[in-house]
């Protein structure tokens, strides 16, 4: 589990010894017995960030034969036996979110009660239903807390809503059986000849099932990303769901994400505009003993007073942002300002900083509002 929990970090500790995460993943995949496979398909959660897929892809070079990485939705689409990929919508239940992948993509966080989550997922499904959609596949891994019960609620809610497409539930056992029955895409020619689909191919599929069992484990810690559909306005921005520690929120889909653990300020996740390095979002979160806004304001005021004058200004203990009561203030740095919005949700202090060049708050206003409005503490 250490490899999954720290996939977003360059280095982790194993028995108090620093180890690069890249080497850890190489060791993990090297332990997979793929026989003499010519090709191994590594299946990963569909909502993983490209950076995560790159880590696994680089490590997969240790596998016997060539490695092909596919999202879990690709594998689950085969379970639907639909006429085409466009006819299938895959619902993946993870620890902290439910991802929906079809002709469009969406996600719902699981920080609410199961029934509310099921209703939100079904609402998303119904907005994605099209004339070409025939099957909805619900992925309910046994390794994910409450996945089986949530899957049942989603199915029941969908049927009660008058949904007309076929519902198909797949658990870990069904997924492994499916992995053992799939012919790799570049082996279709051999598949046309039943005699050819024997030795090497079966060994290849055996390797697929082994790797799948490891890669499909759902990660509950770190940064999890999945694209969400654009909002309704013409000037809307495609968003990405990010889960960092105990907080989930939406951020711009095309903005690179990195952890910042050095320099001024607290350790944080920074999401930076690809077109202007001075435009960014910052996210920090921490557990707190006192959840009141007054206690948060007192804590922040004490910390600000200990800093040099002029660095933190416009402190407001009773501010508002994106319809949230919050503590707000501005951080002045060389080349940019950061407008901070801080509040507490479920004993988690959430701080979101909206960075822009001095006098140009509008450069990040829309992204800032989306992040603050969507941010929630996870159960």
N, C-alpha and C positions, 0 to 999 in steps of 0.2 A: 504493500500500500504506500510505502514511502515514495516510490517512483511516481505514483499518481498524485499524491498530495503535493509534491514539490516540482511538478512538471514545468511550472512557470518560473522556477528559480534556476540560476546557473549552477549553484552548489547547494548540497544538503549535508546532513550529518548522519553517518552510520556508525553506531557504537562510539559516538563522540569524535569520529574521524571524518574530516571534510572529504566529500566525494563529489565529483561533477555529476550533474543529473544526466548528462549525455552518456557518460560511461555506465551509470546505473541502468539506464534503459537498454544499453547494449548488452549488459549482463543478463537483464531480465529476458530479452528476446533470444539471446544465445541459448538459454535454458529450454527453449521450446524445441521439441523433437518433431521436425518436419520431414523426416525420412530423406528420400532422395528427390524431393519435389523440384520440378523445373520452375514452378511459380508458386508463390505463397501470397494469399490475399490477407492483408491486415485490416480488420474492421475496427473503426473508431467511432465514438459518439458523434452524431451529426452536428451537434452544437459546439464542438471544439473549435477553438481559435486556429487560424492558419499556423500560428507559431507553434502550437502544440502538435499539430499534424507534422510539421517540419521536424520536430524533435524525434518523434517516433519514426518518421521516414528515414532520417539519418541513421538512427540506431538499427533499423531493419536491414541495413546492409550486411549485418552479420549472419542473416538467415541464409540457409541453403537455397540456391536458386534466386530468381529475381523477385522482389517484393513489390506488390501493388497495394496502395492504400485506398480504401473505400469507406464512405460514411455508412453508419449503421442503417440509415434509411434506404441505401442502395440494396442492402441484403434483405431488409424487410419488405421492400417492394416486390421481391420475388415471391414472398409468401402470399401475396394477394392474388396471384395468377390473373391479374387484370390484363386487359387488352394492350395497355401501354403504360409507361411510367406516369404519363399525364393523368391516367385514370385512378391513381393511388395517392392517398394522403396518409402519411405516417405520423403517428403520435408517440413520441418517446417520453416516458416518465423517468425523470432523474430525481436525485435527492432534493434539489432546491428549485427545480423548474420543470415544466412540461413543454417540450419543443414540438412544433408541428411543421412538417416538411412536405410540400406538394408543389403545385405550380407557383405558389408563393410560400413564404415562411413566416412563422410567428412563434411566440413563446409566452407562457404564463408562469409567474412565480408561484411557489407552493407555500408562501408564508401565511396563508389563510387556512380556514378549516376545509376539510376534504370536499364537502358539498359545494362550497363557494368556488373552490378551484375547479371542480368538475363542471359547474355551470359556466365558468369563464372559458374553459377549454372548448366546451360545446359551442359557445357563442363564436369563438374563433373558427371552429370547424365550419359552422353554418355560413360565416362570411367568406369562406374559401371554397364552398361548394360550387361547382360549375357543371355544365352539361356533360363534360368529359369524365367527371369523377364517378367511379363505380364502387370503390372499396376504401374504407378507412381501417388502417391497421394500427392497433393499440399495442405498444411495446411495454410490457410490464415485467421488468427483471425482478427475480426473487431477491437479489442483492440490494434492492432499493426499498427503503422503509415505506410501508403503506402502499406500494405500487399496485399490488393485486386488488386491494379494496378500492383504490382510486380508479383503477381500470373499470371495475364493475360499476362504479358511480357514473363514470363518463359514458359507458355504454347505455346505462339505464336512462340517463338524462338526454342522451342523443335520441333514443327511441321515443321518449316522451315528447320531445320537441318536434316529432314528425319527420325525422331524418329518413331518407329513402334509400341511401346507399348501404351496401353490405358492411357489417362490422366484423372484424377478425382480430381476436386477441392472441398475442404471442408472448409466451414466457421464456425463461432461459432454456428450458428443455426443448421447446419448439424451435427456438433460434438455433440451437446446436444441431438439431436434426436438419434444419434448413441449410445450415452451413455444410453439412456433409452431403447434401444433394445438389449443390450448385456447381455448375461447370464454369470454370474461369472463362471470361469473355473471349480471350484469344485462343481458346481451345475448342471453339464451336466446330471447326472442321473435323477434329477428332471425334467430337460428340456425335457427328452425323454417322460415324461408323461405330456401331456398338462394340465391335471387337477391339477397337482402339481405346475405348474408355475402360481401361482395366488397370494394369499395373501402375504406371507412372502417374496417371491422372488420379486414381484413388489415393495414392500416397500424397499427392498434392492436396487433395481435399482433406485428408487427415491432418496435414499441417495447417490448413486453414482453420479447422475446428479448434485446434490447440491454441493458435494465436488469438482467435476470436475470444476464447474463454478468458484470456487475460485483458485484452484491450477493451472489451466491452464493459468492464467494471466502471461504475459511475463514480466520478470524483465529486466530493462534497466540499472541498476546500480549494481555495485559489480562484483564479479568474476563469469563468466559464462564459463563452460567447456564443450567441446565436442571433442571426439577423431577424429583425422584426419588420412587419410591413410598414411602408411609409404612412404617415398620418394623413388625414383627409385633406389638408390644405394644399394648394398648388405649389407653395413654397416649402412644403414639408421636407424633412430630412429622413432618409433611411436610418434606422437605429439598430443598436446591438445590445443584447442583454449581457450585463456583466455581474458576476457574483464574486465579491471580494470579501473573504472572511465571513462576517455575519450580515453583510449588506448586499442587496440586489438593486440594480438601477439600469436605466437605458442611457446609452451614449451614442454619438454618431458612429455609424457602421464603418466608415472609411477612415476613421482616425486611429493611428497606431497607439497601442497601449503598452506602458512599461511601468515597472516599479521603481520608485525613487527612494533610496535609503541613505543617501549622503546629501550634504549641502544644508542650507537653512531650512527650517521648518520640520514638521513631523514626517516620519516615513509614510509614503502615500502611493497611490496609483495615479499616474499622469496619463491623460488622453489628449494628444496634441494634434492640432489641425495640420494636415499634410501640406497646406498652402501657405501657412504662416506659423513659424515656430514660437511666436509670442502669443498665440491664441491656443488656449488649452483648458481642460477641466482637471481638477485635482479632487481625489476622494480619500478621506481618512475615516477610520472608524475604530471605536474602542468600547469595551464594556465599562459601565459606570454603576456605582452603588446607588446614587440618587438620580432619579429620572426627571425631576422637575426642571422647567426651563430656568427658574430662578437660580437653582444650584449650578446649572450649566453656565449661566451668565456670570456668576461669582467666580467660578473656576477660570473662565476665559479672561475675565477682567484682571484677575490676579496674575495670570501668565503674561498678559499684554503689558501690564505695569512693570514687569521685570525686564522687558525688552527696551532697547534704545528708543528714545522719543522720535516720533515721526515715521516709524516702521509700520505700526498698526494705528489706523485712524478711523473715524466715523463709527465708533462702537455704539451699537444700539441693542440693549438687552431685551427690547420688546419689538423687534422688527418683524417683517413679513416678506416672504418671497414665494412665488408660485402658490399663493394661497396658504402657505404654511406659516404659523407663528414660529419665530426662530430668533436666535441671536445673530446679528449681522455686523460685519466690520470689513474694512478694506486693508489689505496688505500692500505696502509700497516697496517694489523692488526695482532694480536697474532694468530699464527697458519695458517693464510691464507692471500693471496692478492686478491684484487678485481680490475679487469680492467674495468673501466667505459667508456661507449660510450654515448655521449649526443648530441642530435640534436633537432630541433623544426619542428613540422609538424602541419600545420593548427592552429597556435597559442597555441600549446601544447608542452611543453618541455618534451621530453621523455629521460629517463636515464635508461640504462640497464647495470648492473654490472655483470661481469662474475668472479665468485669466485673459487679459487683453492689453493692447498697448494703451498708455495713458490717454484718457479722453475718448477712447473708442470702445466703450462697453457694448455697443450694439453689435460688434463683431462676433460676440459669443452669446448674445441674449437668448436666442432661440434654443441653442444647445443647452444652455444653463437651465432654462425653464423646464425642458424635458427631463434633464437629470434630476433636478430637485423634486419635481412633481412625482416622478416615478420611484424614487429611492425608498426602500423599505427595509426594515430589519427582518431577517429570516428567523423562523421558529427554531 
